[in-house]
């Protein structure tokens, strides 16, 4: 297995993958890394959409201050 692929996956996970991942072929490790990035991107987009929808329930005059507090 290419050590670089495994290290890239470890960075994406934020820690060491399970030892059983060492048995996977490099293509599988690369595929997992790509899938993890796509899932995180999708999750971020969905959270942004949910936050925007939630802010619609806040009175209009309070939206901007709340966005600033939340760092948006």
Predicted model as a PDB file, atoms N, CA, C, CB and O in Angstrom, pLDDT in the B-factor column:
MODEL        1                                                                  
ATOM      1  N   UNK A   1       0.840  -1.168   0.000  1.00 48.00           N  
ATOM      2  CA  UNK A   1       0.000   0.000   0.000  1.00 48.00           C  
ATOM      3  C   UNK A   1       0.884   1.230   0.000  1.00 48.00           C  
ATOM      4  CB  UNK A   1      -0.955  -0.001   1.204  1.00 48.00           C  
ATOM      5  O   UNK A   1       1.935   1.267   0.641  1.00 48.00           O  
ATOM      6  N   UNK A   2       0.444   2.212  -0.718  1.00 62.00           N  
ATOM      7  CA  UNK A   2       1.186   3.466  -0.734  1.00 62.00           C  
ATOM      8  C   UNK A   2       0.986   4.167   0.607  1.00 62.00           C  
ATOM      9  CB  UNK A   2       0.730   4.377  -1.917  1.00 62.00           C  
ATOM     10  O   UNK A   2      -0.139   4.439   1.025  1.00 62.00           O  
ATOM     11  N   UNK A   3       2.090   4.449   1.259  1.00 74.00           N  
ATOM     12  CA  UNK A   3       2.032   5.076   2.587  1.00 74.00           C  
ATOM     13  C   UNK A   3       1.364   6.448   2.524  1.00 74.00           C  
ATOM     14  CB  UNK A   3       3.445   5.208   3.178  1.00 74.00           C  
ATOM     15  O   UNK A   3       0.682   6.848   3.468  1.00 74.00           O  
ATOM     16  N   UNK A   4       1.553   7.164   1.431  1.00 83.00           N  
ATOM     17  CA  UNK A   4       0.961   8.484   1.274  1.00 83.00           C  
ATOM     18  C   UNK A   4      -0.560   8.439   1.283  1.00 83.00           C  
ATOM     19  CB  UNK A   4       1.444   9.117  -0.005  1.00 83.00           C  
ATOM     20  O   UNK A   4      -1.203   9.308   1.871  1.00 83.00           O  
ATOM     21  N   UNK A   5      -1.149   7.419   0.626  1.00 85.00           N  
ATOM     22  CA  UNK A   5      -2.606   7.286   0.610  1.00 85.00           C  
ATOM     23  C   UNK A   5      -3.142   7.055   2.015  1.00 85.00           C  
ATOM     24  CB  UNK A   5      -3.033   6.138  -0.313  1.00 85.00           C  
ATOM     25  O   UNK A   5      -4.165   7.618   2.404  1.00 85.00           O  
ATOM     26  N   UNK A   6      -2.442   6.224   2.764  1.00 86.00           N  
ATOM     27  CA  UNK A   6      -2.870   5.918   4.130  1.00 86.00           C  
ATOM     28  C   UNK A   6      -2.752   7.154   5.021  1.00 86.00           C  
ATOM     29  CB  UNK A   6      -2.035   4.760   4.712  1.00 86.00           C  
ATOM     30  O   UNK A   6      -3.621   7.402   5.857  1.00 86.00           O  
ATOM     31  N   UNK A   7      -1.690   7.922   4.847  1.00 89.00           N  
ATOM     32  CA  UNK A   7      -1.499   9.139   5.636  1.00 89.00           C  
ATOM     33  C   UNK A   7      -2.549  10.197   5.277  1.00 89.00           C  
ATOM     34  CB  UNK A   7      -0.082   9.702   5.415  1.00 89.00           C  
ATOM     35  O   UNK A   7      -3.021  10.927   6.149  1.00 89.00           O  
ATOM     36  N   UNK A   8      -2.908  10.275   4.003  1.00 90.00           N  
ATOM     37  CA  UNK A   8      -3.951  11.213   3.576  1.00 90.00           C  
ATOM     38  C   UNK A   8      -5.284  10.840   4.219  1.00 90.00           C  
ATOM     39  CB  UNK A   8      -4.082  11.225   2.032  1.00 90.00           C  
ATOM     40  O   UNK A   8      -6.015  11.713   4.687  1.00 90.00           O  
ATOM     41  N   UNK A   9      -5.599   9.553   4.245  1.00 91.00           N  
ATOM     42  CA  UNK A   9      -6.828   9.098   4.886  1.00 91.00           C  
ATOM     43  C   UNK A   9      -6.787   9.404   6.384  1.00 91.00           C  
ATOM     44  CB  UNK A   9      -7.036   7.587   4.648  1.00 91.00           C  
ATOM     45  O   UNK A   9      -7.791   9.827   6.957  1.00 91.00           O  
ATOM     46  N   UNK A  10      -5.654   9.195   7.008  1.00 90.00           N  
ATOM     47  CA  UNK A  10      -5.510   9.469   8.441  1.00 90.00           C  
ATOM     48  C   UNK A  10      -5.758  10.953   8.724  1.00 90.00           C  
ATOM     49  CB  UNK A  10      -4.100   9.053   8.938  1.00 90.00           C  
ATOM     50  O   UNK A  10      -6.407  11.295   9.713  1.00 90.00           O  
ATOM     51  N   UNK A  11      -5.250  11.825   7.870  1.00 92.00           N  
ATOM     52  CA  UNK A  11      -5.489  13.271   8.047  1.00 92.00           C  
ATOM     53  C   UNK A  11      -6.970  13.597   7.902  1.00 92.00           C  
ATOM     54  CB  UNK A  11      -4.669  14.090   7.023  1.00 92.00           C  
ATOM     55  O   UNK A  11      -7.512  14.392   8.670  1.00 92.00           O  
ATOM     56  N   UNK A  12      -7.617  12.992   6.931  1.00 90.00           N  
ATOM     57  CA  UNK A  12      -9.051  13.229   6.732  1.00 90.00           C  
ATOM     58  C   UNK A  12      -9.866  12.748   7.932  1.00 90.00           C  
ATOM     59  CB  UNK A  12      -9.536  12.525   5.456  1.00 90.00           C  
ATOM     60  O   UNK A  12     -10.846  13.384   8.320  1.00 90.00           O  
ATOM     61  N   UNK A  13      -9.457  11.632   8.511  1.00 89.00           N  
ATOM     62  CA  UNK A  13     -10.166  11.084   9.665  1.00 89.00           C  
ATOM     63  C   UNK A  13      -9.843  11.840  10.946  1.00 89.00           C  
ATOM     64  CB  UNK A  13      -9.826   9.617   9.837  1.00 89.00           C  
ATOM     65  O   UNK A  13     -10.609  11.798  11.909  1.00 89.00           O  
ATOM     66  N   UNK A  14      -8.717  12.525  10.957  1.00 91.00           N  
ATOM     67  CA  UNK A  14      -8.298  13.217  12.163  1.00 91.00           C  
ATOM     68  C   UNK A  14      -7.659  12.281  13.166  1.00 91.00           C  
ATOM     69  CB  UNK A  14      -9.469  13.911  12.793  1.00 91.00           C  
ATOM     70  O   UNK A  14      -7.589  12.596  14.354  1.00 91.00           O  
ATOM     71  N   UNK A  15      -7.201  11.157  12.711  1.00 91.00           N  
ATOM     72  CA  UNK A  15      -6.551  10.163  13.569  1.00 91.00           C  
ATOM     73  C   UNK A  15      -6.218   8.938  12.757  1.00 91.00           C  
ATOM     74  CB  UNK A  15      -7.444   9.787  14.768  1.00 91.00           C  
ATOM     75  O   UNK A  15      -6.516   8.869  11.565  1.00 91.00           O  
ATOM     76  N   UNK A  16      -5.608   7.981  13.397  1.00 89.00           N  
ATOM     77  CA  UNK A  16      -5.214   6.768  12.685  1.00 89.00           C  
ATOM     78  C   UNK A  16      -6.418   5.896  12.359  1.00 89.00           C  
ATOM     79  CB  UNK A  16      -4.207   5.976  13.507  1.00 89.00           C  
ATOM     80  O   UNK A  16      -7.265   5.655  13.219  1.00 89.00           O  
ATOM     81  N   UNK A  17      -6.496   5.420  11.112  1.00 88.00           N  
ATOM     82  CA  UNK A  17      -7.550   4.472  10.749  1.00 88.00           C  
ATOM     83  C   UNK A  17      -7.332   3.148  11.484  1.00 88.00           C  
ATOM     84  CB  UNK A  17      -7.581   4.245   9.211  1.00 88.00           C  
ATOM     85  O   UNK A  17      -6.231   2.886  11.969  1.00 88.00           O  
ATOM     86  N   UNK A  18      -8.355   2.325  11.567  1.00 90.00           N  
ATOM     87  CA  UNK A  18      -8.185   1.009  12.198  1.00 90.00           C  
ATOM     88  C   UNK A  18      -7.086   0.197  11.510  1.00 90.00           C  
ATOM     89  CB  UNK A  18      -9.508   0.228  12.166  1.00 90.00           C  
ATOM     90  O   UNK A  18      -6.845   0.357  10.313  1.00 90.00           O  
ATOM     91  N   UNK A  19      -6.442  -0.649  12.252  1.00 88.00           N  
ATOM     92  CA  UNK A  19      -5.346  -1.470  11.710  1.00 88.00           C  
ATOM     93  C   UNK A  19      -5.797  -2.322  10.525  1.00 88.00           C  
ATOM     94  CB  UNK A  19      -4.776  -2.375  12.802  1.00 88.00           C  
ATOM     95  O   UNK A  19      -5.002  -2.614   9.632  1.00 88.00           O  
ATOM     96  N   UNK A  20      -7.059  -2.717  10.514  1.00 90.00           N  
ATOM     97  CA  UNK A  20      -7.549  -3.555   9.419  1.00 90.00           C  
ATOM     98  C   UNK A  20      -7.507  -2.828   8.076  1.00 90.00           C  
ATOM     99  CB  UNK A  20      -8.970  -4.013   9.711  1.00 90.00           C  
ATOM    100  O   UNK A  20      -7.533  -3.472   7.027  1.00 90.00           O  
ATOM    101  N   UNK A  21      -7.445  -1.514   8.095  1.00 89.00           N  
ATOM    102  CA  UNK A  21      -7.366  -0.753   6.847  1.00 89.00           C  
ATOM    103  C   UNK A  21      -6.041  -1.002   6.126  1.00 89.00           C  
ATOM    104  CB  UNK A  21      -7.536   0.744   7.127  1.00 89.00           C  
ATOM    105  O   UNK A  21      -5.951  -0.785   4.918  1.00 89.00           O  
ATOM    106  N   UNK A  22      -5.023  -1.450   6.842  1.00 87.00           N  
ATOM    107  CA  UNK A  22      -3.736  -1.739   6.209  1.00 87.00           C  
ATOM    108  C   UNK A  22      -3.862  -2.868   5.191  1.00 87.00           C  
ATOM    109  CB  UNK A  22      -2.692  -2.103   7.266  1.00 87.00           C  
ATOM    110  O   UNK A  22      -3.039  -2.979   4.281  1.00 87.00           O  
ATOM    111  N   UNK A  23      -4.880  -3.698   5.338  1.00 90.00           N  
ATOM    112  CA  UNK A  23      -5.065  -4.827   4.423  1.00 90.00           C  
ATOM    113  C   UNK A  23      -5.753  -4.406   3.127  1.00 90.00           C  
ATOM    114  CB  UNK A  23      -5.875  -5.923   5.102  1.00 90.00           C  
ATOM    115  O   UNK A  23      -5.802  -5.185   2.176  1.00 90.00           O  
ATOM    116  N   UNK A  24      -6.278  -3.204   3.079  1.00 90.00           N  
ATOM    117  CA  UNK A  24      -6.989  -2.743   1.885  1.00 90.00           C  
ATOM    118  C   UNK A  24      -6.023  -2.338   0.783  1.00 90.00           C  
ATOM    119  CB  UNK A  24      -7.902  -1.571   2.230  1.00 90.00           C  
ATOM    120  O   UNK A  24      -4.926  -1.853   1.060  1.00 90.00           O  
ATOM    121  N   UNK A  25      -6.429  -2.537  -0.464  1.00 91.00           N  
ATOM    122  CA  UNK A  25      -5.578  -2.095  -1.581  1.00 91.00           C  
ATOM    123  C   UNK A  25      -5.560  -0.566  -1.654  1.00 91.00           C  
ATOM    124  CB  UNK A  25      -6.079  -2.695  -2.929  1.00 91.00           C  
ATOM    125  O   UNK A  25      -6.478   0.090  -1.162  1.00 91.00           O  
ATOM    126  N   UNK A  26      -4.524  -0.004  -2.264  1.00 89.00           N  
ATOM    127  CA  UNK A  26      -4.413   1.457  -2.367  1.00 89.00           C  
ATOM    128  C   UNK A  26      -5.633   2.124  -3.009  1.00 89.00           C  
ATOM    129  CB  UNK A  26      -3.183   1.813  -3.159  1.00 89.00           C  
ATOM    130  O   UNK A  26      -6.012   3.232  -2.628  1.00 89.00           O  
ATOM    131  N   UNK A  27      -6.245   1.448  -3.983  1.00 92.00           N  
ATOM    132  CA  UNK A  27      -7.427   2.017  -4.638  1.00 92.00           C  
ATOM    133  C   UNK A  27      -8.568   2.183  -3.641  1.00 92.00           C  
ATOM    134  CB  UNK A  27      -7.875   1.129  -5.814  1.00 92.00           C  
ATOM    135  O   UNK A  27      -9.308   3.164  -3.700  1.00 92.00           O  
ATOM    136  N   UNK A  28      -8.710   1.234  -2.734  1.00 92.00           N  
ATOM    137  CA  UNK A  28      -9.773   1.311  -1.731  1.00 92.00           C  
ATOM    138  C   UNK A  28      -9.503   2.448  -0.747  1.00 92.00           C  
ATOM    139  CB  UNK A  28      -9.902  -0.028  -0.978  1.00 92.00           C  
ATOM    140  O   UNK A  28     -10.423   3.164  -0.352  1.00 92.00           O  
ATOM    141  N   UNK A  29      -8.245   2.611  -0.354  1.00 92.00           N  
ATOM    142  CA  UNK A  29      -7.881   3.698   0.556  1.00 92.00           C  
ATOM    143  C   UNK A  29      -8.168   5.040  -0.115  1.00 92.00           C  
ATOM    144  CB  UNK A  29      -6.382   3.600   0.970  1.00 92.00           C  
ATOM    145  O   UNK A  29      -8.736   5.939   0.506  1.00 92.00           O  
ATOM    146  N   UNK A  30      -7.782   5.173  -1.364  1.00 92.00           N  
ATOM    147  CA  UNK A  30      -8.052   6.413  -2.105  1.00 92.00           C  
ATOM    148  C   UNK A  30      -9.552   6.645  -2.238  1.00 92.00           C  
ATOM    149  CB  UNK A  30      -7.400   6.364  -3.501  1.00 92.00           C  
ATOM    150  O   UNK A  30     -10.030   7.770  -2.088  1.00 92.00           O  
ATOM    151  N   UNK A  31     -10.288   5.578  -2.519  1.00 94.00           N  
ATOM    152  CA  UNK A  31     -11.740   5.687  -2.631  1.00 94.00           C  
ATOM    153  C   UNK A  31     -12.383   6.122  -1.321  1.00 94.00           C  
ATOM    154  CB  UNK A  31     -12.330   4.364  -3.074  1.00 94.00           C  
ATOM    155  O   UNK A  31     -13.301   6.943  -1.317  1.00 94.00           O  
ATOM    156  N   UNK A  32     -11.903   5.574  -0.216  1.00 93.00           N  
ATOM    157  CA  UNK A  32     -12.417   5.975   1.096  1.00 93.00           C  
ATOM    158  C   UNK A  32     -12.149   7.451   1.372  1.00 93.00           C  
ATOM    159  CB  UNK A  32     -11.790   5.118   2.197  1.00 93.00           C  
ATOM    160  O   UNK A  32     -13.004   8.160   1.904  1.00 93.00           O  
ATOM    161  N   UNK A  33     -10.961   7.899   1.007  1.00 94.00           N  
ATOM    162  CA  UNK A  33     -10.599   9.300   1.224  1.00 94.00           C  
ATOM    163  C   UNK A  33     -11.508  10.213   0.411  1.00 94.00           C  
ATOM    164  CB  UNK A  33      -9.123   9.546   0.853  1.00 94.00           C  
ATOM    165  O   UNK A  33     -11.998  11.219   0.924  1.00 94.00           O  
ATOM    166  N   UNK A  34     -11.733   9.873  -0.836  1.00 95.00           N  
ATOM    167  CA  UNK A  34     -12.602  10.668  -1.704  1.00 95.00           C  
ATOM    168  C   UNK A  34     -14.034  10.659  -1.158  1.00 95.00           C  
ATOM    169  CB  UNK A  34     -12.570  10.123  -3.161  1.00 95.00           C  
ATOM    170  O   UNK A  34     -14.690  11.699  -1.115  1.00 95.00           O  
ATOM    171  N   UNK A  35     -14.512   9.488  -0.742  1.00 96.00           N  
ATOM    172  CA  UNK A  35     -15.867   9.379  -0.206  1.00 96.00           C  
ATOM    173  C   UNK A  35     -16.025  10.188   1.073  1.00 96.00           C  
ATOM    174  CB  UNK A  35     -16.219   7.920   0.055  1.00 96.00           C  
ATOM    175  O   UNK A  35     -17.058  10.822   1.288  1.00 96.00           O  
ATOM    176  N   UNK A  36     -15.000  10.167   1.923  1.00 94.00           N  
ATOM    177  CA  UNK A  36     -15.043  10.924   3.175  1.00 94.00           C  
ATOM    178  C   UNK A  36     -15.084  12.427   2.894  1.00 94.00           C  
ATOM    179  CB  UNK A  36     -13.824  10.578   4.058  1.00 94.00           C  
ATOM    180  O   UNK A  36     -15.845  13.159   3.527  1.00 94.00           O  
ATOM    181  N   UNK A  37     -14.274  12.880   1.955  1.00 95.00           N  
ATOM    182  CA  UNK A  37     -14.292  14.303   1.592  1.00 95.00           C  
ATOM    183  C   UNK A  37     -15.648  14.711   1.033  1.00 95.00           C  
ATOM    184  CB  UNK A  37     -13.192  14.610   0.568  1.00 95.00           C  
ATOM    185  O   UNK A  37     -16.168  15.776   1.367  1.00 95.00           O  
ATOM    186  N   UNK A  38     -16.222  13.861   0.180  1.00 97.00           N  
ATOM    187  CA  UNK A  38     -17.526  14.165  -0.409  1.00 97.00           C  
ATOM    188  C   UNK A  38     -18.605  14.204   0.670  1.00 97.00           C  
ATOM    189  CB  UNK A  38     -17.889  13.126  -1.487  1.00 97.00           C  
ATOM    190  O   UNK A  38     -19.479  15.071   0.646  1.00 97.00           O  
ATOM    191  N   UNK A  39     -18.546  13.269   1.611  1.00 96.00           N  
ATOM    192  CA  UNK A  39     -19.532  13.238   2.689  1.00 96.00           C  
ATOM    193  C   UNK A  39     -19.419  14.475   3.569  1.00 96.00           C  
ATOM    194  CB  UNK A  39     -19.360  11.974   3.534  1.00 96.00           C  
ATOM    195  O   UNK A  39     -20.433  15.048   3.967  1.00 96.00           O  
ATOM    196  N   UNK A  40     -18.204  14.887   3.872  1.00 95.00           N  
ATOM    197  CA  UNK A  40     -18.021  16.093   4.690  1.00 95.00           C  
ATOM    198  C   UNK A  40     -18.509  17.335   3.953  1.00 95.00           C  
ATOM    199  CB  UNK A  40     -16.544  16.259   5.077  1.00 95.00           C  
ATOM    200  O   UNK A  40     -19.110  18.224   4.557  1.00 95.00           O  
ATOM    201  N   UNK A  41     -18.255  17.396   2.675  1.00 96.00           N  
ATOM    202  CA  UNK A  41     -18.718  18.527   1.871  1.00 96.00           C  
ATOM    203  C   UNK A  41     -20.247  18.570   1.850  1.00 96.00           C  
ATOM    204  CB  UNK A  41     -18.161  18.436   0.431  1.00 96.00           C  
ATOM    205  O   UNK A  41     -20.851  19.629   2.015  1.00 96.00           O  
ATOM    206  N   UNK A  42     -20.858  17.409   1.645  1.00 97.00           N  
ATOM    207  CA  UNK A  42     -22.316  17.307   1.629  1.00 97.00           C  
ATOM    208  C   UNK A  42     -22.889  17.687   3.003  1.00 97.00           C  
ATOM    209  CB  UNK A  42     -22.757  15.871   1.232  1.00 97.00           C  
ATOM    210  O   UNK A  42     -23.899  18.386   3.085  1.00 97.00           O  
ATOM    211  N   UNK A  43     -22.246  17.228   4.067  1.00 97.00           N  
ATOM    212  CA  UNK A  43     -22.695  17.544   5.414  1.00 97.00           C  
ATOM    213  C   UNK A  43     -22.622  19.049   5.682  1.00 97.00           C  
ATOM    214  CB  UNK A  43     -21.857  16.782   6.441  1.00 97.00           C  
ATOM    215  O   UNK A  43     -23.535  19.628   6.269  1.00 97.00           O  
ATOM    216  N   UNK A  44     -21.528  19.673   5.246  1.00 95.00           N  
ATOM    217  CA  UNK A  44     -21.379  21.121   5.442  1.00 95.00           C  
ATOM    218  C   UNK A  44     -22.470  21.881   4.696  1.00 95.00           C  
ATOM    219  CB  UNK A  44     -19.989  21.592   4.969  1.00 95.00           C  
ATOM    220  O   UNK A  44     -23.065  22.815   5.234  1.00 95.00           O  
ATOM    221  N   UNK A  45     -22.727  21.477   3.466  1.00 96.00           N  
ATOM    222  CA  UNK A  45     -23.761  22.133   2.668  1.00 96.00           C  
ATOM    223  C   UNK A  45     -25.131  21.986   3.334  1.00 96.00           C  
ATOM    224  CB  UNK A  45     -23.793  21.546   1.241  1.00 96.00           C  
ATOM    225  O   UNK A  45     -25.897  22.947   3.405  1.00 96.00           O  
ATOM    226  N   UNK A  46     -25.434  20.792   3.818  1.00 97.00           N  
ATOM    227  CA  UNK A  46     -26.728  20.558   4.461  1.00 97.00           C  
ATOM    228  C   UNK A  46     -26.849  21.335   5.771  1.00 97.00           C  
ATOM    229  CB  UNK A  46     -26.928  19.061   4.720  1.00 97.00           C  
ATOM    230  O   UNK A  46     -27.925  21.845   6.085  1.00 97.00           O  
ATOM    231  N   UNK A  47     -25.775  21.432   6.533  1.00 93.00           N  
ATOM    232  CA  UNK A  47     -25.804  22.213   7.764  1.00 93.00           C  
ATOM    233  C   UNK A  47     -25.998  23.694   7.472  1.00 93.00           C  
ATOM    234  CB  UNK A  47     -24.521  22.000   8.559  1.00 93.00           C  
ATOM    235  O   UNK A  47     -26.733  24.381   8.181  1.00 93.00           O  
ATOM    236  N   UNK A  48     -25.337  24.184   6.427  1.00 90.00           N  
ATOM    237  CA  UNK A  48     -25.518  25.583   6.024  1.00 90.00           C  
ATOM    238  C   UNK A  48     -26.966  25.852   5.623  1.00 90.00           C  
ATOM    239  CB  UNK A  48     -24.573  25.934   4.859  1.00 90.00           C  
ATOM    240  O   UNK A  48     -27.540  26.880   5.983  1.00 90.00           O  
ATOM    241  N   UNK A  49     -27.552  24.914   4.870  1.00 93.00           N  
ATOM    242  CA  UNK A  49     -28.946  25.070   4.460  1.00 93.00           C  
ATOM    243  C   UNK A  49     -29.878  25.050   5.668  1.00 93.00           C  
ATOM    244  CB  UNK A  49     -29.339  23.965   3.474  1.00 93.00           C  
ATOM    245  O   UNK A  49     -30.829  25.830   5.730  1.00 93.00           O  
ATOM    246  N   UNK A  50     -29.613  24.170   6.621  1.00 93.00           N  
ATOM    247  CA  UNK A  50     -30.440  24.076   7.822  1.00 93.00           C  
ATOM    248  C   UNK A  50     -30.323  25.351   8.656  1.00 93.00           C  
ATOM    249  CB  UNK A  50     -30.036  22.850   8.660  1.00 93.00           C  
ATOM    250  O   UNK A  50     -31.318  25.835   9.194  1.00 93.00           O  
ATOM    251  N   UNK A  51     -29.124  25.887   8.762  1.00 90.00           N  
ATOM    252  CA  UNK A  51     -28.930  27.116   9.525  1.00 90.00           C  
ATOM    253  C   UNK A  51     -29.645  28.284   8.863  1.00 90.00           C  
ATOM    254  CB  UNK A  51     -27.439  27.427   9.671  1.00 90.00           C  
ATOM    255  O   UNK A  51     -30.273  29.097   9.541  1.00 90.00           O  
ATOM    256  N   UNK A  52     -29.553  28.366   7.554  1.00 88.00           N  
ATOM    257  CA  UNK A  52     -30.248  29.424   6.820  1.00 88.00           C  
ATOM    258  C   UNK A  52     -31.759  29.300   7.020  1.00 88.00           C  
ATOM    259  CB  UNK A  52     -29.896  29.364   5.313  1.00 88.00           C  
ATOM    260  O   UNK A  52     -32.443  30.300   7.236  1.00 88.00           O  
ATOM    261  N   UNK A  53     -32.272  28.087   6.949  1.00 92.00           N  
ATOM    262  CA  UNK A  53     -33.704  27.872   7.161  1.00 92.00           C  
ATOM    263  C   UNK A  53     -34.100  28.237   8.590  1.00 92.00           C  
ATOM    264  CB  UNK A  53     -34.079  26.409   6.863  1.00 92.00           C  
ATOM    265  O   UNK A  53     -35.166  28.814   8.807  1.00 92.00           O  
ATOM    266  N   UNK A  54     -33.263  27.911   9.552  1.00 91.00           N  
ATOM    267  CA  UNK A  54     -33.565  28.230  10.945  1.00 91.00           C  
ATOM    268  C   UNK A  54     -33.585  29.739  11.168  1.00 91.00           C  
ATOM    269  CB  UNK A  54     -32.543  27.573  11.879  1.00 91.00           C  
ATOM    270  O   UNK A  54     -34.408  30.245  11.932  1.00 91.00           O  
ATOM    271  N   UNK A  55     -32.690  30.453  10.509  1.00 90.00           N  
ATOM    272  CA  UNK A  55     -32.644  31.906  10.669  1.00 90.00           C  
ATOM    273  C   UNK A  55     -33.878  32.593  10.100  1.00 90.00           C  
ATOM    274  CB  UNK A  55     -31.405  32.460  10.004  1.00 90.00           C  
ATOM    275  O   UNK A  55     -34.182  33.729  10.467  1.00 90.00           O  
ATOM    276  N   UNK A  56     -34.583  31.920   9.217  1.00 90.00           N  
ATOM    277  CA  UNK A  56     -35.810  32.497   8.676  1.00 90.00           C  
ATOM    278  C   UNK A  56     -36.886  32.620   9.746  1.00 90.00           C  
ATOM    279  CB  UNK A  56     -36.323  31.655   7.517  1.00 90.00           C  
ATOM    280  O   UNK A  56     -37.842  33.375   9.572  1.00 90.00           O  
ATOM    281  N   UNK A  57     -36.748  31.896  10.841  1.00 92.00           N  
ATOM    282  CA  UNK A  57     -37.710  31.945  11.937  1.00 92.00           C  
ATOM    283  C   UNK A  57     -37.368  33.042  12.942  1.00 92.00           C  
ATOM    284  CB  UNK A  57     -37.770  30.599  12.642  1.00 92.00           C  
ATOM    285  O   UNK A  57     -38.125  33.296  13.879  1.00 92.00           O  
ATOM    286  N   UNK A  58     -36.238  33.678  12.741  1.00 91.00           N  
ATOM    287  CA  UNK A  58     -35.802  34.766  13.617  1.00 91.00           C  
ATOM    288  C   UNK A  58     -36.310  36.081  13.023  1.00 91.00           C  
ATOM    289  CB  UNK A  58     -34.231  34.782  13.781  1.00 91.00           C  
ATOM    290  O   UNK A  58     -36.261  36.264  11.807  1.00 91.00           O  
ATOM    291  N   UNK A  59     -36.793  36.990  13.858  1.00 93.00           N  
ATOM    292  CA  UNK A  59     -37.229  38.283  13.323  1.00 93.00           C  
ATOM    293  C   UNK A  59     -36.130  38.944  12.488  1.00 93.00           C  
ATOM    294  CB  UNK A  59     -37.648  39.214  14.467  1.00 93.00           C  
ATOM    295  O   UNK A  59     -34.948  38.870  12.826  1.00 93.00           O  
ATOM    296  N   UNK A  60     -36.532  39.581  11.412  1.00 90.00           N  
ATOM    297  CA  UNK A  60     -35.594  40.142  10.434  1.00 90.00           C  
ATOM    298  C   UNK A  60     -34.537  41.057  11.060  1.00 90.00           C  
ATOM    299  CB  UNK A  60     -36.358  40.909   9.385  1.00 90.00           C  
ATOM    300  O   UNK A  60     -33.369  40.994  10.676  1.00 90.00           O  
ATOM    301  N   UNK A  61     -34.922  41.893  12.002  1.00 92.00           N  
ATOM    302  CA  UNK A  61     -33.965  42.822  12.604  1.00 92.00           C  
ATOM    303  C   UNK A  61     -32.893  42.125  13.437  1.00 92.00           C  
ATOM    304  CB  UNK A  61     -34.697  43.815  13.465  1.00 92.00           C  
ATOM    305  O   UNK A  61     -31.838  42.701  13.702  1.00 92.00           O  
ATOM    306  N   UNK A  62     -33.158  40.907  13.842  1.00 91.00           N  
ATOM    307  CA  UNK A  62     -32.190  40.184  14.680  1.00 91.00           C  
ATOM    308  C   UNK A  62     -31.280  39.264  13.871  1.00 91.00           C  
ATOM    309  CB  UNK A  62     -32.922  39.371  15.728  1.00 91.00           C  
ATOM    310  O   UNK A  62     -30.294  38.754  14.403  1.00 91.00           O  
ATOM    311  N   UNK A  63     -31.588  39.049  12.616  1.00 89.00           N  
ATOM    312  CA  UNK A  63     -30.810  38.094  11.815  1.00 89.00           C  
ATOM    313  C   UNK A  63     -29.343  38.494  11.664  1.00 89.00           C  
ATOM    314  CB  UNK A  63     -31.431  37.952  10.443  1.00 89.00           C  
ATOM    315  O   UNK A  63     -28.449  37.668  11.852  1.00 89.00           O  
ATOM    316  N   UNK A  64     -29.097  39.750  11.329  1.00 90.00           N  
ATOM    317  CA  UNK A  64     -27.708  40.174  11.115  1.00 90.00           C  
ATOM    318  C   UNK A  64     -26.880  40.060  12.389  1.00 90.00           C  
ATOM    319  CB  UNK A  64     -27.666  41.612  10.601  1.00 90.00           C  
ATOM    320  O   UNK A  64     -25.773  39.524  12.335  1.00 90.00           O  
ATOM    321  N   UNK A  65     -27.369  40.542  13.540  1.00 92.00           N  
ATOM    322  CA  UNK A  65     -26.577  40.359  14.759  1.00 92.00           C  
ATOM    323  C   UNK A  65     -26.329  38.888  15.090  1.00 92.00           C  
ATOM    324  CB  UNK A  65     -27.271  41.026  15.924  1.00 92.00           C  
ATOM    325  O   UNK A  65     -25.249  38.527  15.557  1.00 92.00           O  
ATOM    326  N   UNK A  66     -27.311  38.057  14.853  1.00 90.00           N  
ATOM    327  CA  UNK A  66     -27.139  36.626  15.134  1.00 90.00           C  
ATOM    328  C   UNK A  66     -26.114  36.021  14.184  1.00 90.00           C  
ATOM    329  CB  UNK A  66     -28.486  35.877  15.014  1.00 90.00           C  
ATOM    330  O   UNK A  66     -25.295  35.196  14.589  1.00 90.00           O  
ATOM    331  N   UNK A  67     -26.162  36.431  12.919  1.00 86.00           N  
ATOM    332  CA  UNK A  67     -25.154  35.934  11.961  1.00 86.00           C  
ATOM    333  C   UNK A  67     -23.747  36.346  12.414  1.00 86.00           C  
ATOM    334  CB  UNK A  67     -25.441  36.481  10.521  1.00 86.00           C  
ATOM    335  O   UNK A  67     -22.809  35.555  12.317  1.00 86.00           O  
ATOM    336  N   UNK A  68     -23.602  37.566  12.901  1.00 91.00           N  
ATOM    337  CA  UNK A  68     -22.284  38.030  13.377  1.00 91.00           C  
ATOM    338  C   UNK A  68     -21.838  37.225  14.587  1.00 91.00           C  
ATOM    339  CB  UNK A  68     -22.329  39.534  13.733  1.00 91.00           C  
ATOM    340  O   UNK A  68     -20.673  36.839  14.685  1.00 91.00           O  
ATOM    341  N   UNK A  69     -22.753  36.973  15.499  1.00 91.00           N  
ATOM    342  CA  UNK A  69     -22.424  36.189  16.696  1.00 91.00           C  
ATOM    343  C   UNK A  69     -21.977  34.786  16.294  1.00 91.00           C  
ATOM    344  CB  UNK A  69     -23.641  36.113  17.658  1.00 91.00           C  
ATOM    345  O   UNK A  69     -21.031  34.243  16.865  1.00 91.00           O  
ATOM    346  N   UNK A  70     -22.658  34.202  15.311  1.00 85.00           N  
ATOM    347  CA  UNK A  70     -22.328  32.855  14.855  1.00 85.00           C  
ATOM    348  C   UNK A  70     -21.137  32.817  13.894  1.00 85.00           C  
ATOM    349  CB  UNK A  70     -23.528  32.243  14.188  1.00 85.00           C  
ATOM    350  O   UNK A  70     -20.658  31.745  13.525  1.00 85.00           O  
ATOM    351  N   UNK A  71     -20.670  33.999  13.498  1.00 83.00           N  
ATOM    352  CA  UNK A  71     -19.516  34.055  12.600  1.00 83.00           C  
ATOM    353  C   UNK A  71     -19.845  33.718  11.163  1.00 83.00           C  
ATOM    354  CB  UNK A  71     -18.459  33.132  13.082  1.00 83.00           C  
ATOM    355  O   UNK A  71     -19.018  33.158  10.444  1.00 83.00           O  
ATOM    356  N   UNK A  72     -21.045  34.055  10.746  1.00 77.00           N  
ATOM    357  CA  UNK A  72     -21.475  33.744   9.367  1.00 77.00           C  
ATOM    358  C   UNK A  72     -21.365  34.939   8.460  1.00 77.00           C  
ATOM    359  CB  UNK A  72     -22.903  33.237   9.352  1.00 77.00           C  
ATOM    360  O   UNK A  72     -21.685  34.846   7.275  1.00 77.00           O  
TER     361      UNK A  72                                                      
ENDMDL                                                                          
END                                                                             
